[in-house]
Amino acid sequence: MNLPTQLTLIRISLVPLVVVFLISSAWVHSLIAAAIFVAASLTDWLDGLIARRRHQETTLGKLLDPVADKLLVAAALISLVQIGTVPAWMVLLIVGREFAVTGLRGVAASLGMLVPSSDLAKYKTVLQYVAVTLLILERSLPDTVMPDYVYLSRGVLWAALILTVASGIDYFIRFFRKSDLEAMVKGEDRWP
C-alpha cells in the first residue's frame, strides 16, 4: 500500500476522534476537534500531491479519497447538528448532494464513463473544510472575545452550501451531456 493511500486511511481513522471531541461539552475539546479536523483535511491535499508527483495514483486511492472526504465532512456536520450549531436542513442538502454525486459516479462507472472531479468540486471541498473548521472553533470562543464570529462562520457555511449545490448540479449536467454525446456517437436515439 502506497503513502497516498495510507494518508487517506489515516484521514478515515481520524473521523471518530473528530466526532468524540466535537460532541463533548468542554470548550477545550472543541479546539482539539478543530486541530484533528484540520490535520485530517490537510491529508486530503497531501495525499493528492504525493500521488501526482510520485505517479502513485491507484484505483483504490481514487475510490477511497472521495469517500474519506465525504465521511470526514459529513461526520463533522452531523455532529454539529447534534450540538445545535448547524441547522439539520443545511446538512441534509450537503450530505444529500454527496450521496447523489457518489451514486451518479457509480452509474457512470457502470456505463464505462468517467465523470472526473471539476475545479468547482475541489473548491467546494476546500470551502466545506474551512466552514466546518470555523463552526467547530465557534464553540470554543466566548461571545465577548469575538462577538461577530458567528456571522463569519455562518457566512462561510452558506457559501459552502451554495457551492456544494452548484457543483452537484454541474456533475449532473456534465454527466448527461457526456452520456448524450456518447449515445450519439454510438448511433443511439436516446440516452442508454
Summary of the structure (lengths in Angstrom):
residues: 192
radius of gyration: 18.5
end to end distance: 36.8
largest distance: 66.7
contacts: 588
relative contact order: 0.12
helix: 79%
strand: 0%
